[in-house]
Amino acid sequence: YRYEINNFKKRTKKCPECGHYNITEQIWGYPNPELIENETRKNIEFRGCIVDNHSKRWKCSDCLHEWGDVQYDWFFF
């Protein structure tokens, strides 16, 4: 998994369902050690290794709506 914590850009995302800004980025695949150490970040949620067409990148922590395509270039296949 090539997702680097230094490349994480905190964005002001707005939920398209409820309009709130309490958004987490869902991390798919095996995270690198640096990301695991920073697991307590509120804006990151680990979702597992299996990614399919229903896997979403963003999740609203208020209404639980999920949206956005996962970026497959983050993964080693």
Solvent accessible surface area in square Angstrom, and as a share of the most:
residue,aa,sasa,rsa
1,Y,33,0.12
2,R,121,0.44
3,Y,14,0.05
4,E,72,0.32
5,I,16,0.08
6,N,127,0.65
7,N,103,0.53
8,F,27,0.11
9,K,135,0.57
10,K,166,0.71
11,R,102,0.37
12,T,119,0.69
13,K,57,0.24
14,K,118,0.50
15,C,1,0.01
16,P,88,0.56
17,E,118,0.53
18,C,50,0.30
19,G,24,0.23
20,H,94,0.42
21,Y,132,0.50
22,N,79,0.41
23,I,21,0.11
24,T,15,0.09
25,E,2,0.01
26,Q,1,0.00
27,I,0,0.00
28,W,21,0.08
29,G,9,0.09
30,Y,151,0.58
31,P,15,0.10
32,N,24,0.12
33,P,97,0.61
34,E,66,0.29
35,L,0,0.00
36,I,71,0.36
37,E,141,0.63
38,N,51,0.26
39,E,98,0.44
40,T,127,0.74
41,R,80,0.29
42,K,189,0.80
43,N,29,0.15
44,I,12,0.06
45,E,54,0.24
46,F,62,0.26
47,R,85,0.31
48,G,36,0.35
49,C,93,0.56
50,I,148,0.75
51,V,36,0.21
52,D,71,0.37
53,N,136,0.70
54,H,150,0.67
55,S,10,0.06
56,K,56,0.24
57,R,26,0.10
58,W,22,0.08
59,K,36,0.15
60,C,0,0.00
61,S,48,0.31
62,D,73,0.38
63,C,53,0.31
64,L,115,0.57
65,H,57,0.25
66,E,57,0.25
67,W,47,0.17
68,G,28,0.27
69,D,116,0.60
70,V,9,0.05
71,Q,74,0.33
72,Y,98,0.37
73,D,94,0.49
74,W,36,0.13
75,F,25,0.10
76,F,146,0.61
77,F,200,0.83
